[in-house]
Amino acid sequence: MAQNRTETPVYSRDQGLNQRIEYDVDNNAIYVGRAQPGTANSAASWQIYKMTYDGSNNMTALNWAQGSDNFEFVWNDRTTYTYS
C-alpha cells in the first residue's frame, strides 16, 4: 500500500525490545540495557547507556557505552565500558 502524503513514517529502536535496569542506592536508574527478546546477558548484542545524577538526584547526563548506541555490548560487562 502506498504512503499518503499526510502519513508520517514512525521508527522506534525500542519497539519489541527487552530491557535491563540497574539502580543505585537512591533508587536512581544508572545503567539501562536493551536487546532483542531471548538475548543472554552475556551476549554482545546489547545497547547500553548510563545515566548520571547531581547531588539533588536530578539526571544530568545520558551517555552511551563506548560512545555508541549500537547493539554490540555485553550487559554483564556494563561497568567496564567507558561512557560518553
C-alpha positions as CSV (number, residue, x, y, z in Angstrom):
1,M,0.0,0.0,0.0
2,A,1.4,3.4,-1.0
3,Q,2.1,6.0,1.7
4,N,-0.3,9.0,1.6
5,R,1.3,12.4,1.7
6,T,-0.2,13.1,5.1
7,E,1.2,10.0,6.7
8,T,4.4,10.2,8.8
9,P,6.6,7.1,8.9
10,V,7.5,6.1,12.5
11,Y,10.6,4.2,13.6
12,S,11.4,3.1,17.1
13,R,14.5,1.3,18.1
14,D,12.7,0.4,21.4
15,Q,9.8,-1.5,19.8
16,G,9.7,-5.1,21.0
17,L,13.0,-4.9,23.0
18,N,13.6,-6.3,26.4
19,Q,15.2,-4.0,29.0
20,R,17.6,-4.5,32.0
21,I,18.0,-1.7,34.5
22,E,20.4,-1.4,37.4
23,Y,19.6,1.1,40.2
24,D,21.9,2.9,42.7
25,V,21.3,3.1,46.5
26,D,19.0,6.2,45.9
27,N,16.8,4.1,43.5
28,N,18.0,6.0,40.5
29,A,18.4,4.1,37.3
30,I,22.1,4.0,36.5
31,Y,22.5,1.5,33.7
32,V,19.9,0.7,31.1
33,G,20.3,-2.1,28.5
34,R,18.1,-3.1,25.6
35,A,18.2,-6.2,23.4
36,Q,16.0,-8.5,21.4
37,P,13.9,-10.9,23.4
38,G,15.8,-14.0,24.4
39,T,19.2,-12.3,24.3
40,A,21.6,-13.7,27.0
41,N,23.1,-11.1,29.4
42,S,26.5,-12.5,28.3
43,A,25.8,-11.9,24.5
44,A,27.4,-9.0,22.7
45,S,24.0,-7.8,21.5
46,W,23.0,-5.1,24.0
47,Q,22.6,-1.4,23.6
48,I,23.7,0.1,27.0
49,Y,23.6,3.6,28.4
50,K,24.5,5.1,31.7
51,M,22.7,8.0,33.5
52,T,24.4,10.3,35.9
53,Y,22.8,12.5,38.6
54,D,23.7,15.6,40.6
55,G,23.5,15.9,44.4
56,S,19.8,16.6,44.2
57,N,19.2,13.3,42.3
58,N,18.4,15.2,39.1
59,M,19.6,13.4,36.0
60,T,22.4,15.4,34.4
61,A,23.6,13.2,31.6
62,L,22.8,10.1,29.5
63,N,25.9,8.6,27.9
64,W,26.3,5.5,25.7
65,A,28.7,2.6,26.2
66,Q,31.9,3.4,24.3
67,G,30.0,6.4,22.8
68,S,27.9,4.1,20.6
69,D,24.2,3.3,20.6
70,N,24.8,0.1,18.6
71,F,23.5,-3.3,19.8
72,E,27.0,-4.7,20.3
73,F,27.7,-4.7,24.1
74,V,27.5,-7.3,26.9
75,W,25.1,-6.5,29.7
76,N,27.2,-8.4,32.2
77,D,30.2,-6.1,31.3
78,R,28.3,-2.8,31.6
79,T,30.5,-1.4,34.4
80,T,33.7,-2.0,32.4
81,Y,32.8,0.3,29.5
82,T,33.6,4.0,29.1
83,Y,30.5,6.1,28.7
84,S,30.4,9.2,26.6
